């Protein structure tokens, strides 16, 4: 806000207006996408001449709208209904003005009465990742058509594959350039066994984009090699982290034991490489028994992991506390001595940065995007169980190692700011628009 | 008349093999033989042998007027003896010409000068003996690991009998002064200092084949011309560099050998002579004292010790290592002592430097590890095993003094036993002579206390 006042004379024509399509926005998030979207938009909003309209499927009303405008696809009418002001005020007045609804309603561009809509003429969205995801993606893109006809903007920015069709639609309607932001590809999620439907949507989005932003060079290479994109239109803008809030800083770690704690936190799926963690734990426990291991999270490989732990005979030292949310995540992190992310393929991977923020030394796989920008972490190949075990042993045994990574890691990650990432994105906008 | 003083360093560390924590207590062999052998043989073939050959030719061609000095680390000599003994032979040939001086340093190329004085003294002696055995001359001038020097270290060096020390011409120490003079230590006027001319040394060692350098290509007459143009009163140009500069760091194709071949002829034409460090300090007068309160070295921009003990990891590893120094010195197990030397080599700590995150080049070039953390972990695993071995020999439950006195007692007892046995033998022999027929059936050797 202060900055805006510092630069009072900005002509309307110089302001950069971006229409962004996203799927998640804090506080209601399911994965890293929401966190990254929030951080990036907030970092970009620090530029005095930047205006962002952010579309998500379903706002809950408690999103922070101080630095951008949020439009919910579920509040966007696609069928004309006569609704009075008060009704609208009651339904979503706290986070969207009725006038916005009327503006959108004036731009309905086709007859969508065949769709299932509610009394306001809006399509319902789950805002999650339901079984009928493809249908939801399609509906989202229909709403995007209405929004693109209503709003004024210079550039379109789509976050992740779910919103690519919406971006393309908006581009076709408005003629404005499309930038897509690749937070992950299906090659990362599936270890190579891509879903053809997802691949088609991803490829379509990239083909239609004027520029592609990737979260790491690793992802950039995938986009160039597996989606056959021209390297000239693919850039890397590494993610960053939000500084930890006061509330998080005040969380007290829970330590009931003198033993060291090594934590894995994330979805227990093939992509995250949980089995390598278990095998490494087994090696460490053969040499020392002063360490405990925690695998927090849930996922389709959880049962298999519990079985593996039992088979190795280390169940007394290896714990599965289940899915953690909100503050629990930070309590868990703060109570740990080592954080580990042995991902097989991680487009970026923001969690080790969060661990480092609260002073927890991290071990990450070289196959993670964040390895490209981090120095004060231990990097190993995800399959190199011996190296992972050695790294764990080193941190829990040699105090200098722990201290060094704790202090230097925090100092390093404190300098990785969204503001800088935001500036890079802005440069790409300017380049695409020829400004 | 101006003088050029050449000194070449020869050093290679015993690189450690990948040593995981589960090897601790199981595996007591620490070295990566394959890599060490490969590197040593490559360096020998590309650099040492052709360079020695060239130096020999030059010395013969100029009838002894061309002179150079070498400094070997003991660990490098050990490796040469293991992997490239022909190099030692060729150095012995050079030694025979009498135009080559060999310098003293620490055996292990260690940081003992700043960590442990007793160890430092021991290692210098060890190195001196080694050089004498191989080359038949006792080193008289001293150069420390990586040219580390301070007034305090100077005192120790002087007390070891050296009057000439080689160190770096660090800007921080010299200020406006020129390195091209002989200086003396501020605390001890009898100790003479030769300072490296950083500009001219690095022109050869680092910039010789750099296309982006404004002076590229560097040729011998141009180089000699620079030396001629130094102010008239400046006496000596100290060119100190790694011997691998010739043929390895600067490859043969860069023309480095031709440069070296042409250098003496141009120098003599301009009336410049070549002397070894000891000869320089004998011949030239000192111009004044120079005070070096904090240790300097020849590494990086800072010319300090930060490359080896700049971060917590390095300091921790060093402190842990030297915490067992006294114990190790008490022991006589050859393998343990050898490992003790090899683990002290400064390179292990150089690999742990986190300065490589900011200026990577040199560290990445030399380090066999991907990251300083890997270097630290590997080293500490090895060190843990080593310390367990020391502990097994002499448990920490016995304190050093007690242990020392016990060891002395054992040693004295052994001596007594030996002399007594000798006496018994003599007596027996004389008694046998006096009464010949008697069957000698005296009980041999009383219960001698066995050495553990």
Interface residues (C-beta under 8 A of the other chain):
Chain A: X283 X284 X286 X287 X375 X376 X378 X379 X386 X389 X390 X391 X393 X394 X397 X398 X399 X400 X401 X403 X404 X405 X408
Chain B: X20 X21 X22 X24 X311 X312 X313 X315 X316 X317 X354 X357 X370 X371 X373 X374 X376 X377 X380 X381 X384
